Every structure is written in structure tokens, then in C-alpha cells.
Amino acid sequence: MSTVPPPLQPKVAPRATHTPDGAPKFLSPLAKSILVVCIISAVCWAGGALVALFLHQWDDLQRFVAETDLSWMPPSLRWFGRHAVAINLAMLAVCVAGAVACWGMLRRLKWALQLFIVLLVLTALLNFYGAWVVDDIFRQLVLHLPAAVDDMDQGELRRELQVQRFLYTGMALATALAFAVLHGWLLVRLGRPDVKRWFAKA
């Protein structure tokens, strides 16, 4: 009895993880995509700084703010309002630093990799700070805003604010956690020997 040999299985080439010049394959797309995001964000923060500067110099608005009782407004919002120009400029600086880091990584500069790692940690912490600010805003509104309405509406308004607090704080915290996981993965990947060798040879 003759037997038919099994068909030959196609040989699958191993997936390339490095470019022909030895660079980790993920590095260039990562740096280019984040470079674009940083440039767009920098333009937005620059526009925000100009708008904030205009509002700070608008006499009618400043007079209205000075004559209005804003005790019900969360302190964090009042602080952001007073320092809106500086905050926008600070975030603009972070975006510019991110763009410079990505540009340097594309040119195989070791200091750019180190700057990029620092910015990964910084932005992850800022995301958690943003979640805290969102929760603080709603916490202050739950405490002070119901007092400005009729007694019969206070309970309903407080319940609605509590629901919105849990919803928006949960969304902000989930977003911060998701980005923290992504940033953690990038930190681990950027600390791999192949990445270190690639920048060490520059």
C-alpha cells in the first residue's frame, strides 16, 4: 500500500521587528505620530493663550468678575481662570518639548529619548491631576450650587450633580488609567536592549 506524503507546510518568515539599518521597527512610526499630535496640540494651546490674554485684558469682563459673587465656583476653576495665560503657555511648552523630543528621536539623539521618557511620566501624572480637578469641581458644585435654588429643588439638583460627578470623574479616571498603561508599556519598550543599542551606536 502506498501512502501519500503530507503536503508541505508553507514556511512563514519570522516577523521583522527591526528595519534594515537595525532600528526598532516601532520607533519611527511612534515618533512621527506623536510629533504630529504635539504640533497640533501646540497650535491649540497657543490659540488658547491668545484667547486667555484677550479675556484678561477685556475691561468689561474683568469688572463683571470683580463685582460678581463667585464664592459658589470651585476654587480650582477660579485658580485656572486667574492663571489661564500661564497654564496655556506651560502646556504649549510641554508640547514643544514633546515635538523636539520626537524630532531628536528620529535623528537618533540619545538626549531626545531621555526627554521623551520624562515627558511620558509627566503627562501621565497630569492626566491623574486632571481627573482630580474634575472631581473637585463637581464636589464643590454639590456643596454650594443647591443652596442657590428653591428648597424643593435642592435634593433633585444635588442628586443630578452627584450622578454627573461619578460619570465625569469615572471617565476622566478611566482615561488617565488607560494612558498610564500605554505610557508604562512605552517605558518598558523603550528600555529594551535593542532600543538602548540603537541610540548608543549614534
URHU-V182112 format. One record per backbone hydrogen bond with DSSP energy under -0.5 kcal/mol. CO is the residue of the C=O (numbers start at 1). NH is the residue of the N-H. If there is no record, write none. Layout:
co:CO nh:NH
co:CO nh:NH
//
This chain:
co:3 nh:5
co:10 nh:12
co:11 nh:13
co:17 nh:25
co:19 nh:22
co:23 nh:19
co:24 nh:27
co:24 nh:28
co:25 nh:29
co:26 nh:30
co:27 nh:31
co:28 nh:32
co:29 nh:33
co:30 nh:34
co:31 nh:35
co:32 nh:36
co:33 nh:37
co:34 nh:38
co:35 nh:39
co:36 nh:40
co:37 nh:41
co:38 nh:42
co:39 nh:43
co:40 nh:44
co:41 nh:45
co:42 nh:46
co:43 nh:47
co:44 nh:48
co:45 nh:49
co:46 nh:50
co:47 nh:51
co:48 nh:52
co:49 nh:53
co:50 nh:54
co:51 nh:55
co:52 nh:56
co:53 nh:57
co:55 nh:58
co:57 nh:59
co:58 nh:62
co:59 nh:63
co:60 nh:64
co:61 nh:65
co:62 nh:66
co:63 nh:67
co:64 nh:68
co:65 nh:68
co:68 nh:70
co:70 nh:73
co:74 nh:77
co:74 nh:78
co:75 nh:79
co:76 nh:80
co:77 nh:81
co:78 nh:82
co:79 nh:83
co:81 nh:84
co:83 nh:87
co:84 nh:88
co:85 nh:89
co:86 nh:90
co:87 nh:91
co:88 nh:92
co:89 nh:93
co:90 nh:94
co:91 nh:95
co:92 nh:96
co:93 nh:97
co:94 nh:98
co:95 nh:99
co:96 nh:100
co:97 nh:101
co:98 nh:102
co:99 nh:103
co:100 nh:104
co:101 nh:105
co:102 nh:106
co:103 nh:107
co:104 nh:109
co:105 nh:108
co:108 nh:110
co:109 nh:112
co:109 nh:113
co:110 nh:114
co:111 nh:115
co:112 nh:116
co:113 nh:117
co:114 nh:118
co:115 nh:119
co:116 nh:120
co:117 nh:121
co:118 nh:122
co:119 nh:123
co:120 nh:124
co:121 nh:125
co:122 nh:126
co:123 nh:127
co:124 nh:128
co:125 nh:129
co:126 nh:130
co:127 nh:131
co:128 nh:132
co:129 nh:133
co:130 nh:134
co:131 nh:135
co:132 nh:136
co:133 nh:137
co:134 nh:138
co:135 nh:139
co:136 nh:140
co:137 nh:141
co:138 nh:142
co:139 nh:143
co:140 nh:144
co:141 nh:145
co:141 nh:146
co:144 nh:147
co:145 nh:148
co:146 nh:149
co:150 nh:153
co:150 nh:154
co:151 nh:154
co:151 nh:155
co:153 nh:157
co:154 nh:158
co:155 nh:159
co:156 nh:160
co:157 nh:161
co:158 nh:162
co:159 nh:163
co:160 nh:164
co:161 nh:165
co:162 nh:166
co:163 nh:167
co:164 nh:168
co:165 nh:169
co:166 nh:170
co:167 nh:171
co:168 nh:172
co:169 nh:173
co:170 nh:174
co:171 nh:175
co:172 nh:176
co:173 nh:177
co:174 nh:178
co:175 nh:179
co:176 nh:180
co:177 nh:181
co:178 nh:182
co:179 nh:183
co:180 nh:184
co:181 nh:185
co:182 nh:186
co:183 nh:187
co:184 nh:188
co:185 nh:189
co:186 nh:190
co:187 nh:191
co:189 nh:192
co:192 nh:195
co:192 nh:196
co:193 nh:197
co:194 nh:198
co:195 nh:199
co:196 nh:200
co:197 nh:201
co:199 nh:202
//
